[in-house]
Amino acid sequence: MGKNEGEENGFDPENHNQEEGEKKKQLKEEELSVERVFENQEVPSWRKQLTVRAFVVSFVLSILFSIIVMKLNLTTGIIPSLNVSAGLLGFFFVKTWTKLLHKSGLLRQPFSRQENTVIQTCVVASSGIAYSGGFGSYLFAMTERIAKQSTDTLDVKKLSLGWIIGFLFIVSFLGLFSVVPLRKIMIIDFKLTYPSGTATAHLINSFHTPQGAKLAKKQVRELGKFFTFSFLWGFFQWFYTAGDNCGFASFPSLGLKAFDNKFFFDFSATYVGVGMICPYIVNISVLLGGIISWGLMWPLIEDRKGDWYSADLGSGSFSGIQGYRVFIAIAMILGDGLYNFIKVLSRTLLGLFHQLRYKDVSSELPVADHSSDVSSQSQLSFDDKRRTQLFLKDQIPIMFAVGGYVAIAAISMATLPHIFHQLKWYYILVIYIFAPALAFCNAYGCGLTDWSLASTYGKLAIFTIGAWAGAAHGGVLAGLAACGVMMNIVSTASDLMQDFKTGYLTLASPRSMFVSQIIGTAMGCVISPCVFWLFYKAFDDLGQPESQYPAPYAVVYRNMVLLGVKGFSSLPKNCLILCYVFFGAAILINLIKDLVGKKWGRFIPLPMAMAIPFYIGSYFAIDMCVGSLILFVWEKINKAKADALAPAVASGLICGDGIWTLPASILALAGVKPPICMKFLSRGNNAKVDKFLGS
């Protein structure tokens, strides 16, 4: 066959097409590249990323977010991700600061995305202590106030601000040192996604582009508008809450019978905002759980009063209806937690096996002090090359991490038994031997699924240490304290790895991320106990089932440890059978959800979310569903605007109502009471009032 004209002239069409394809691919990569936008900007050294203004802003925002998380923790325990709010507010405050300095000619260092990442890391680390510190769960469960609601009132500890701060300083830093040497294997070699960390990084990167800065201004404007509305709405509601069950929060919006069964809209801006942030399936799951429990099960069980349990028992007795509410909720939580623990652990081990086998790194783990293979780097995109180069530039020595872990572990073993004499030093030693492996599993699983199982690992410690200590040797307090130790280790480990991922994508140094996490954790160890103490002293009914702040998980955790220590003998009639049924149902629902795949699985409810209203009722679920409805309608009208502004609107609603809690607490401490009690009476009481007025 003869050659065509192009080939005779030395022109090869195949090579030409290939070259054209490569050029188009390169141009497309440049268009999609994030780091090309910032190519001409100098990346500050890790020390310059840690500015005084960053930590001043972080401290202010840490107080704000600690109050919000504490309020959510003490009401329902549902805490949405506040990373977007932290990143947005950090950008707004420092950008405003630097603009004022620029106009006055005093600006020395411009505001960078690396500094923005430091602020976000510090704030999230600090406010995270409000959750992992156990103020709404294991720590508060130790008190006499919570013990009186359960079947055991002997094993209690009096709360004191001093020992709480000391306890948190002892246990909150260990997790940070446990996974530092493995940051390279997690972020670069395994390329774990860490969805929340990645989303936060994209948000911060977008703020520092011209288009992103314009959008950020709009978002801040909307956040400020709804923050003001939410704060003033909280202030307005306060005037009508002079007595118990007064005000809009006790408005029987769905009727008096529904109100008696915890079905009403309580006009909470916080949970409308939470509903706008949480996925639709979470809100629907919570509402469905409320319908199943308060709409069907509890009325049917109450009809068995006198048969299943004594008719003389009050509604708060754990030998009566309250026992069914709490222990069935615990069964669902444990079933869901066990399934997801096994699922994430199996995925972690399978993924680890796959990575080690097929990446040919079985001889040794690629810890942070080992550099990446040059040949593999040559095949990376421009973004990946630049990010990998800077991520590996500032090393955190392995001996520093190992030495820090051993030193803190030794201090913990020496000091914790003085705070909790029931928690022996050898219990702590066993926890710290297994903790690095569990912290790695949690950090790896979080990278795959964005799901931290810190509370599940804490429950594992509750049962093992509680049963080991036994009832005669303070097993209740030992189990709860061990839960705190374990939760803090695995929680901070996964949080740090999320921050490393954010830092990797924004070119923030691992050293600045680590230092920021340390400083943020130290802030949280002081701020969170002080915020909790404000709530504890301001509200005498804190932790009571019918109060504004019922702290539902405190009762749940105390009864979990009682199950581990004493067994099932204290449960009311048929409660154990129902617990088995709902434990199995939680596992089955999760299994079906995974088997049918994402297409249909997204319509199947979440057992963990369904379990929450079993104890405290459905009022907050209705608020959350109202938030979902607002978002759904907004997306139908203008999806682009909803996607851009809904997180800011939701954050404004949450922050404004959350901040109102601070002056409300101060007023309560000062003895200032609202002037009006707006109460809606039952039909019987209304009839008595009508009769009295008629006479």
Protein Blocks (a to p, Z undefined) as FASTA:
>chain_A
ZZdfklmnopafklmmmmmmmmmmmmmmmmmpmklmmmmpccddfklmmcfklmmmmmmm
mmmmmmmmmmmmmmnopacdfklmmmmmmmmmmmmmmmmmmmnopafbdcdfklmmmmmm
mmmmmmmmmmmnopmmmmmmmpmklmmmmmbfkbccdddfklmmmmmmmmmmmmmmmmmm
mmmmmmmmnopnklmlmmmmmmmmmmmpmklmmmmmmmmmmmmmmmmmmmmmmmmmmmmm
mbghiajklccfnojklmmnopacehiaklmmmmmmpcfklmmmmmmmmmmmmmmmmmmm
mmmgojlpcfkbcfkbcklmmlmmmmmmmmmmmmmmmmmmmmmmmmmmmmmmmmmmmnop
mmpccdfklccdfklmmmpcfklmmmmmmmmmmccdfklmmmmmmmmmmmmmmmmmmmmm
mlcfklmmmmmmmmmmmmmmmmmmmmmnopacklmmmmmmmmmmmmmnommlopmmmmmm
mmmmmmmmmmmmmmmmmmmmmmmmnopafklmmmmmmmmmmmmmmmmmmmmmmmmmmmmk
goiaklmblolmlmmmmmmmmmmmnommlpcehklmmmmmmmmmmmmmmmmmmmnommlm
mmpccfklmmmmmmnojklmmmmmmmmmmmmmmmmmommlmmmmmmmmmmmmmmmmmmmm
mmmmmmmmnopacfbdcddddfklmmmmmmmmmZZ
